[in-house]
Every structure is written in C-alpha cells, then in structure tokens.
C-alpha cells in the first residue's frame, strides 16, 4: 500500500469517526464518583484482557477503533449514571398495611398497578385508594402517612407530597423523636408540622386540618395559620380561615386507627402496648395506683392482636390479664388492679 492509499484510508476513517460522534451527540457527564468507578472497571477489564491474550502476533489497532472503545466506555458510564441522574434513589417510604383496594403509579406516564403491603414507594410515585381502600406508609425515619378511602397522594421527593383529594393522617412521632420534616402540599396551602399527629383533608372545595398532638402550620402565601392540639383549621377556596375545637379521640379518628400498622405484642410489656394504644387512640393512659403501673411494666404479653383496631386490641389483651382491668372513659384509658 502506498502513502496515497494510506492517507485516503485514514481520511475515510476520520470521516466515519466524525459521523459516529455526531450521531452520539454531546456526552452526558456522570458524577465524579461514578466516573471514577467506571474508569476503575474499564482499567481492570483492559488488564485482564491483555493478560489473557496469547503473544502470537502484534495486533495493530486503528485510531478509529480506539475511539470506538472510548465511546463504548462512555456509554457504560452513562448507563451506570442514568439511574442516579434520573433521581432513582432510596425509597421514600414502605407500605406497612393495605386495607381494601389501592393502586400505585411509578411515574406520570406509567400505568396504575395494585399496591401490596411490603412494597416500596419511590420519590416520584403516586398512590390512590378506592372507596373502600386505605393504606399505611412508614418512612425510614419512622414517620407514618396513612391514606383514607378515595384519596390520591403524589410524592414529589422524600420531604414533600401533594394531596389532590381525600384525607391523610400524619404521625411524626412525639416531639423530639427525630423524625424529619414532611410537607403536604394542597391547592389551598402547604401543611407543615412540628412533632405531631394530624389529619389533612381536601374535600368540598376546602382544606381541613385536624390536630391531635403538637402543632401544624398552613402556609397559604400570606402569614401562616397555626393550629394546635385540639384545634381544627379550615381554609376555604377564597383563602378565608376558620378555627374550631375538636376532641383528639373518638369517631373522627377511627379511619386512621383502623389502618394502623400492627403492633407485635409477643414478648412486649403491657405498659409498652398501652403506650402504643394510647397514642393510636389519642387517649391518655392513667394508672389508678403505683401497684397497677408496676404490674403493667412487669407483665410480658403473648399471642397476637393482628387485624384488630387499637381499642379492640386493648379489650383482647386485658381479657387474658385477670390481674388488671381497663376502662375507656372519654380521653382516658384507666388501668387498675382487679382485686381492689
């Protein structure tokens, strides 16, 4: 082959390479940690390939082949990086319980699929419940979000969700428990909490927030409206705010109690169980004597209360504990020695 033929072939190779690069387009730059990861993997593969070759004859690699290998490496890097760049990260919540029919959509253009307990919820997922369906979610930090029937909630990220319609119950744990911030966005304002339990409901052309514990701020673009435990705040379509008092226990909270994640009683003390039941029902646990309190702390439970609502679970547990008895009265669960 003469020099003219070699130059012609090299010119053709360069033209092919230019066309290839134009087709590939601008290269997506992966994060630094991903790029380092890919470089290490490519280097390891290169050394392994070289070591495995038999030294029969030297192989001439044309420049366009080397560039093609580089493009392939970039493609691998992009393939590794895309899930991170697209925001696919750790789940924002896990499904603790499903009652009735509910569905999940993993992206805006995805199809609705049946939702099952134990599945994970991503930062762009949307959940809806049917007229007889309810769902309980638990975030990694312990914060719980429960959806009532006929509710549609979309997660924007791990700290925010948008409520289109229906009711959600949020339990962030007792003040100081360490649960992270969580905001419920609605057409009438953003609902923010401070160590609390509350229900936010979008229905009948308004937003209603009922606070069981702690306090809640509703940011509607002006001065935030704050509701505290035992208060109900309503924001109308025109922005008007009204306030009223409510009980932190009773019928208005039943739906949230009915889908409470199971409390495993096996090996737990009666006192631990009552602490859970009091929080779930909004009632204060009152021991009528020091002896009753000590007995509750020392009593180890057996069996299961799976499928029972908190009040029914309390009745079932005390039916097997003849030394103590309980009475639910107003905002209290009173516990006393049975032999008094």
N, C-alpha and C positions, 0 to 999 in steps of 0.2 A: 504493500500500500504506500503510495507517495504522499508527500506533505499536503498536496491539494486535496486529496481524498480524505486525509485525516482531519483537515480543517473543516471540510464540508460536513463530515460526520459529527464533529464537535459542535458546529453551528446548529445542526438539526437537533442534537441532544439538548442544547441550551434552549431552543425554541420550544421543545416538548416540556422542558422543565418550567419555563415561564408560563406555559398554558396550564400546567398542573397547579402551580402556585396560585394563578388567578382563579382557578376553579375552587381551590380550597378556601380562598378568601383570607381575611385577617385572622391570625391565630389567637384563640382565646387564651389569656394568660391565667394559669391556675394559681392558687395561693402558694406562698413561698414554701410552706410545709409539704404541700402536695408535689410541687416541682422537685424538691429535694428527694422526696420519696420515690418519684418516677426515675430521676437520674440514677439513684442507687440501684433500682431494679433493673434498668437498662444496662448499667455497667456490669452488674452481676451476670446477666444473661449473655453479654458480649464475651466476658472472660470465660464463661462456661462453654460457649460455642467455639471459641478459638482453641481452648484446651482439648476439645473433642475432635478437632479436625486432624486428619492424617496428613503428614508432611509429604504428600506425593508430588505436588507441584504448586508453585505460587499462583495465586489467582489474582488477576488484575480487576480491580473494582473501578468502574467508570464513575466520574463525578456525579452523574445524574442518579446512579444507584445509591450513592452515599446520601444524597439529598432526599431521595425517596425514603430511606431508612429514618432520616431525621423527621420527615413528615409523619411517618408511622409512629415514631416515639411521641411526637406532639399529640397525635390522635389518642394514644394510650393515656397521656396525661389529661387530655380533655375528658376522656371517658371516666377517669377516676375523679376528676374535679367537678364534673357537672352535678352530681347529687348534692355536693356541698354548695355550689354556686346557686343551685335552684332552691336552696333553703330546706332541703330534706335533711332534717337533723333528728334529735331525740324527740320522742313523743311528748306532747304537752299534757296528756292525761291517759288514764287507763279506765276501761269500763268495769266498774265494780259490780253493777247489777242492772239487769234489764227486766222490766215487768211489762208484759204485753208486747205490742209491735212497735219497733223503732228501726230507723234506717240511717246509714251514713253515706256521704258523698265525699270522696277523697280529693276532688278538685272541682273547680267551677264547671268544667265541661265533662265531668265524669258521670257515671250512672249511679243511681241510688242502689245501695246494697243492704240486706238485712244486717242489723247490728247485734252482736252477741257479747255476752259477758266475757271478760278476759282479753278482748281486743284492745288495740292501742289507737289513740287519736292523735293525728299529726297537726302541725301548726296552720294548715290551710283546710282542715276538714270541716264539714258541715253535718249537723245531726238534726233529725226531725223525729218527733214521736207522733203516733196516730192518736185517735180519740180515746183509746184505752191503753195507751203506752206511756211508760215512764222509764227514765234512765238515771243511774247514779254514776258519776265520774269521780275519779280521785287523781289529783296531780301528784307528781313525785315528791313535792314538799308537804303533802298531807291535806292540802286544801281540797274541799269537796264541792262539786257542782252537780245539782240534781235538776232534771228537766221534768216538768209536769206534762200531762197529756196535751196534744195539739200544740206543741212547742217547736220552734225552729231556731237553732243557735249555730252560728258560724264562728270558728276560731280564726282570728287574724294572726296571732302569734301566741307565744307561751304566756303572755301577760294580758291579753285582751281577747274578748269575744263579742260578737254582735248578736243581739236578740231581736229577731224580726217580729215574732209574735209568740204569745204564750207566757209561761212563768218559769223562772229558775230560782232555785234555792242555793245559796252560797253559805258554806260553813268554813271559815278561815281558821278555825281553832280559837281557843281562848286567847285574849290579848297577851302578847309576849311569847306565843307559841313558836314563832319563827316562820310562819307561812308567808310567802312572798305576796307582793301586791297583785291584784287582779281587778280588771276593769270590765264592766258590762256596758257596751255601747248600745244605745237605743235611739230611735228617731226623736226622742224628747230630751236627751241628755245622757252624759256618761255617769255611771254609778260606781263610786269608789268606796272602799270600806276601810275600817280601822279595827282589826281584830274582832270579828263579828259573825253573826248569823242573820241573814235577811232573805227576803223574797223580793225579786223584781219581776213585775208583770206588765206586759204590753198588751192591752186589750181595750176595746170600746173607745178607741181614739185617745188614749191617755196612758201615762206611765204611773204605776203604783208601786211604792217601795214600803214594805213592812219590815221593821227592825226588831229582832228578837233579843239580840245582845250587841253591845258595842255601839258603834255609830256609823252612819253612811252619809257620804256627800254626793249630791247630784249636781253635776256641772252642766248647766244648760246655756253656756255662753255669756252669762252675767255673773252676779255674785252667787257662789254655790249655795244650794239649800242643804241644810244638815238635818238629818233625822237621827234620833237616839232610841235606845232600847224602849220598847213600849209605845213607839210612835209609828204612824202610817203617813206617808207623804205622797200626794198626788200631783202630777204635773199634767196640765191639760194641753191640748194642741196649740193654744194661743200663748202658752208659757205660764199661765196662772198656776200658782202653787197653793194647795190647801193642806192642812195638817189636822190629824185626829189621833186619839189614843186607841190602843188595842191591847188585848191580852197576848202575852208571849207564849201561851199554851192554848190547847183546845182545837176546835174544829177547823179553823183556817190554816192550821199547820199539818193537818192529817195527811195530806197527799205527800208532803216531803218526808214524813215519818214512815209512810208505807213503803217507800223505796230505799230506806236507809240500808247501807251495806251491812251485812251480817256481822254481829259481834260473837266471836267464838268464845263460849263460856268455859269450855273444858280447861281445868287447871287454873282458872282465874278466881280471884276472891269475889265474894258477894259485894263487897264495897266497890271494887272496880266496875262490876257490872252495873251497880246502881249509879255510879258516876256517869257511865255511858247513857243509861236510860234517862237520867235527869237532863242531860244535855240534849238528847234527842226529843224529849217531850217539852222542854222549856220549863221544867218544874225543879224546884229546889229539894234536895234530899235532906230530910230532917230526922235525926235520931232522937228518940224521946229520952234516952238515957245513955250514960257512958258505957254501960254493960252491953246495950244493943249495938253500939258502934264497934266495940271490941269484938263482939261475936261476928259481926258482918265482915270485919277485917280478917278474922281467922278462918272463916268458912270458905272452903275450896269447893267450887262448883264442878258438876259433871253433866254430861249429856249435851244437848244442843237446843237452841231456840231458832234455828234456821226457818225462814219463812214467816216468822211471827213479827207483827208490828211491835214497837217498843213496849207499849202498855200491856199487850197480851203476853209479851215475853216476861215482864215483871210478875204478872199473875202466875205464869207457869213455873217460874223459878221458886217463888215463895210457897207454892203448893207442895214442893219437895223439901222445904226447910221448916219443919214444925217448931223449931225453937224461936223463930221470928215471924212476925206478921207485918203486912204493909197496908196502908190506906192512902188512896189518891184523893186528895181534897184540894180543890182549887189549884193554886200554883205550887203545891207541895206533894211530895211522896213521903209519908210519915212511916217510920220503921220503929217497932217496939218489941220488947220481949213478949213472947206468947204466954208465959206463965205468970204474968202480973195480975 
